[in-house]
């Protein structure tokens, strides 16, 4: 889906479910400018999608000699 289609799709889904909450799953390859564009679209008056969560993958590969996530 292109960024141009996001606003209309969100409006249509909010009509079906007024309590809709959006979750944005972002990986490290995502350009920050694209995220700003997306959040700007969500905040437009005609879209008005102010309830959303941003989820990132925080797991990192442990370097040699560092404790694993379980060991911290």
C-alpha positions as CSV (number, residue, x, y, z in Angstrom):
1,X,0.0,0.0,0.0
2,X,1.3,3.4,-0.9
3,X,1.4,6.3,1.6
4,X,-1.2,8.0,-0.6
5,X,-3.7,5.2,0.2
6,X,-3.1,5.1,3.9
7,X,-5.3,8.0,4.9
8,X,-8.4,6.7,3.0
9,X,-7.9,3.1,4.3
10,X,-7.6,4.3,7.9
11,X,-10.8,6.4,7.6
12,X,-12.7,3.4,6.1
13,X,-11.5,1.1,8.9
14,X,-12.4,3.7,11.6
15,X,-15.9,3.9,10.2
16,X,-16.1,0.1,10.7
17,X,-14.5,0.2,14.2
18,X,-14.4,3.6,15.9
19,X,-12.2,2.2,18.6
20,X,-9.5,1.1,16.1
21,X,-5.9,1.4,17.3
22,X,-3.2,1.0,14.8
23,X,0.1,-0.7,15.4
24,X,3.1,0.3,13.2
25,X,5.8,-2.4,13.0
26,X,9.1,-0.8,11.9
27,X,12.4,-2.4,11.3
28,X,15.9,-0.9,11.3
29,X,15.8,-0.5,7.5
30,X,12.9,1.9,7.7
31,X,13.8,5.5,6.8
32,X,12.9,8.0,9.5
33,X,11.5,10.4,6.9
34,X,9.0,7.8,5.8
35,X,7.9,7.3,9.4
36,X,7.4,11.1,9.7
37,X,5.4,11.1,6.5
38,X,3.2,8.3,7.8
39,X,2.6,9.9,11.2
40,X,1.8,13.2,9.5
41,X,-0.9,11.5,7.4
42,X,-2.4,9.8,10.5
43,X,-2.6,13.2,12.2
44,X,-4.4,15.1,9.4
45,X,-7.8,16.4,10.4
46,X,-9.6,14.3,7.8
47,X,-7.9,11.1,9.0
48,X,-7.5,12.0,12.7
49,X,-5.9,8.7,13.7
50,X,-4.2,9.8,16.9
51,X,-4.1,6.4,18.7
52,X,-1.3,4.3,17.4
53,X,1.6,2.3,18.7
54,X,5.1,2.1,17.2
55,X,6.8,-1.3,17.6
56,X,10.4,-1.9,16.8
57,X,12.7,-4.9,17.1
58,X,15.0,-4.2,19.9
59,X,16.7,-7.5,20.0
60,X,20.4,-7.2,19.1
61,X,22.9,-9.9,18.5
62,X,25.1,-10.4,21.6
63,X,28.8,-9.6,20.9
64,X,31.4,-12.1,22.1
65,X,31.9,-11.7,25.8
66,X,28.6,-9.9,26.5
67,X,25.9,-11.6,28.5
68,X,22.8,-12.7,26.6
69,X,19.4,-11.0,27.1
70,X,18.5,-13.8,29.6
71,X,21.7,-13.2,31.6
72,X,21.0,-9.5,32.2
